[in-house]
Amino acid sequence: MSALAPETLMIGRLLEDAAARLKAAGIATPRHEARLILALALGIEPTAVLGWPEHVVDPKLAAAAEALIDRRARGEPVSRLRGKREFWSLDFVLSPDTLDPRPDSETLIAAALADIPDRAARLRVVDFGTGTGCLLLALLSELPQATGIGIDISPAAVAVAQRNAAALGLAGRAEFQIGGWDARIGGPADVILANPPYISSSEIGRLPSEVAFDPRGALDGGPDGLSAYRALGAAIRGLLEPAGKAYIEIGAGQRLQVARVFGESGLTVTAVRRDLADIERCVVATL
């Protein structure tokens, strides 16, 4: 891809070479991803990659595309290459300090909205481990009178969440603060959201390569994967309104374990919601 001969710098040739490189790396949809990455590097729409196969690109842009393809071949997700991810049809800026939002987590938003009869209600939402702010901001985008606060132990993640709130026009209804599961927050919450780390420490090294680009602190749930839920249960118990509900993401097969841990904190898991792959992904907890 880095050769200077004009025929090697044509978009069609770049696409074929990139797709072959990604296929050799084991990427499941190599041509599709090659097209997206070339479009990103060249600053054009993905459709233009197919529409201009004979267009010769600048060697510097070809080199930039090659560098991105190499990163993808090493397992880095396209969302990391782009520096943003779509979640709930909204764009969220990412950084190395934030978890990459995934469609599975949209289950929490759908579950919460299904339980809110009046979307114009003046609700207060708290999001623990906010990361990019995707859960809090996605829910606020659907609840025009609601306000919320996102908590994260990483100052860098809080800065990213603030940036996303401003970009989405939600900074006036969302605030963020640095803190852990035991963060001091004034006043009760009607809705609590959280996507805590739930992978056991021994399993971290066996995760797919794409997940390895997420911060370890957002993945590692301790020896049994439940450490965060123990701390989170106490936080929910002290913050939730009597009629409020908490929507908490869980790993596959963790429903009974999380229900037991929450029960020890005085909470009751009243429902479980499945993601689009029919995996139990969200527990609903109440006082």
N, C-alpha and C positions, 0 to 999 in steps of 0.2 A: 504493500500500500504506500510505502514511502518513496518508491522509485519516481523519477521525474519524467519518464516518457509519458507523453500526453495520453496514450491509450490506457495507461495504468491509473490515470487521474480522472477518468470518466466515472460519473456517478454509478452507472451500471456495473462497471468493473469493481469499484469500491464496494458496492453492495454484495456482489458475488463473493469477493474475498472475505468480507466481514462475516457473511453468513457461514462460509466454510470454517472460519476460525471459531465461531461460536458453536457450530455443530461438533467440531472436534473437542471442544471443551465440555460437551454434554449438556448444552443449553437446549431446553425442550422445544422452543420455537425460535430457532436461530435466524431465519430470514425476517420474521416479524420484528424481532428485537434489533437486528442489524439495521433495518429500515428506520426504526425509532431513534437509534443512536446516531446514525448518519444525519438524520434531520436535525437532531440536537446540535451536533458539531458544526453543521453547515448553516444553521440558522434558517432553515426552510421548513415547510410543512411536510409531514411524512408522505402525503400524496405526491409531492413534487419529486421525491426520490424515485418513484416509479415513472413519473411523467417526463423526466429529463435524463434518461439513461446515457445519452451521448454528451451531456454537458461536462466540460472539463473544469475541475475545481482548482482553486489555489493550493499549491503544495503545503502551505502552512495549515490550511483547513483540513487537508487530507491527513496530515500528521496528527492534528488534534483528534480527528475521528479515530485514527489508529490507536491513539492513547486511550480513548474511551472504550474501544472494543477490547483492548487488552485488560482494562479494569473489569469489564463485564465477564471476560473469559476467566478471570480469577475469582469470580463469584459475587462481585459487588452488584447489588440490585440496580436496575435502571432508575428507580426512584432516587437512589443515592447519587447517580450520575447527574440527574436533573436537578437535584437539590430540593425537590418537593414531591409531594404525594397527594393524589386526590382521595378525599375521604368524605363520604356523605355529599358528594358532588361539589365539594369545596376544595380549594388548593391550600395545602399546608407546607410551609417551608420546613425543611429538615436540617439537622446538623448532626455531627458525630455524637453529640450529647443527648440526642432524643431517640426514642424508639420510632421505628418506621411504622406508621399506622397501617393496619391491614383490614381488609373487608370484614374479617371475622368480628372485629370490634364494633362494627356498625350494628351488630345484634343488640348491644346495650342501648343504643339510641332508639332503635325500633321498639324495644321493650318498654322503655320509659315513656315514649310518646303514646303507646297503646294504653298506658295506664293513666294518662292525663286527660280528663274529660274536657277541660277548658284550657285551650292553649293560650288564651289571653290572661290567664291568672298570673298574679304577681308572686311567682315562686322564687325560692332561693336554692341554687344548685352549688354543690361542692364537689370538686373533682380531685381526688388524691392521686399523686403520681402523674401529673398532667402532661408532662413531656411537651409535645408540640401544641398542646391545648385542644387537640382534635375532638375529644369527647365533650368537653365543656362547650366549646364554640359551636360544634355541630348542633347540640341541643338548644343553645341560646338562639341559633339561627331559625329555629322552629317555634320558639316561644318569645314573642316580641316584648312581653312585659317582665320577663324573668331576668334575674341578675345572678352572677355566680363568681366563685373564687376557685382558682386552680392552685394546687400545692405541689411543689416538687423540691426534692432535696438538692437538685443541681441548679446553681445560679445561672449557668449557661442555658439550661433548658427553659428556665423561667423567662430569660431574655427572648428566646425563640417564640415561646407562647405569646408574649406581649407583642412581638412583631406580627404574628399571625392574627391576633385580635385586631390590631390596627388595620391590617390589610383587608380584613373582612368587614370592617366597619362596626366592630363589636367592642371596641376598647372602652366605650362608655358604660357598658353593662358587665364587663368582665375584668376582674383584677386577679393578680397572681402574686404569690409570696413564696419565699424559700422555706421549706420545712419538710419534715417526715410525716409518717403516719400519725404521730402524736402532736402535730402542729396545733398551736393554740389559735382557735378561730372563734370569733365572737358570734353569738346568736345561733339558733338552730337552723337546720337545713331541711327543706322539703324533699329534695332529691340528692342522693349521693351517688357518684360514679367513681369507678376505679378499674384500672387494668393493672393489677399488681404483678410482680414477677412470680411465676409459678412453675418454673423448670427446676428440678432438683439439681443440686450442684454437680452431681456425678454425671448428669446427662448433658451438661452444657457443651462439652467437647464433641458430642455426637450430633449436634444440631446441624441442619443444612447450612451450607456455606453462606448463603445470603443472610441468614440470621446472625452470623458471626460479626456482621458490621453494626449491629445494634449494641448499645452500651451494656456491658455485663450486668450492671446494677439493675437494669430494667428487665433482666431475664432470670437471674439467679434467685430462686426462692428458698435457698437453704437446703439442708440435708434431705428434707422430705418434700420440698416445694411449697410448703405451707407457712413459712415464717412470716411473710407479709400479711397473710390472712389473720394470724393471731394478733398482730399489732393493729390491723385494720378493724377487726371486730370490736375492739375496745373503743377505737375512735368513732366508729359508727354509733355504737351504743350511747356515747356521750353527746352526740351531735344531732341525731335524727329527730325530727318532729314526731310526736306520737302517731300521726297519720301518714308519716313520710315513708319513702321506700328507698332502698339502696340497690343499685344495679352493678354487680361486680363480675368481671370476667374471670373465667376459670379455664384450666387446661382440660383436655380430653380425659374423661374418667375421674375427675376430681369432685364431682357433685357431693357425694356422701361425705367425703373427708372435709370439704369446706363447710358443709352444713353442720357437721359435728363441732368443728372449730368455732364457728359462729355461735352455735348453741351454748358453748362454754362461756361466751361473752354476753349471753342474755338475748341473742337475736334468734329469729326464726326464719328459715328459708321457706318461703311460701310458694315459690314457683321457679322453674328453670326454663330458659329459652334456648332454642337450638339455632345454630348458624345455618347458612345455605348448604353446607355439606352435611347437615343433619347431625352435627356434633353438639352436645350440650356445652354451651359457650358462656351463658350468663345465668347467675343465680340472682333471685330477687329476695332481699332480706328486709324484715320489718322488726319492730320492737315487740 
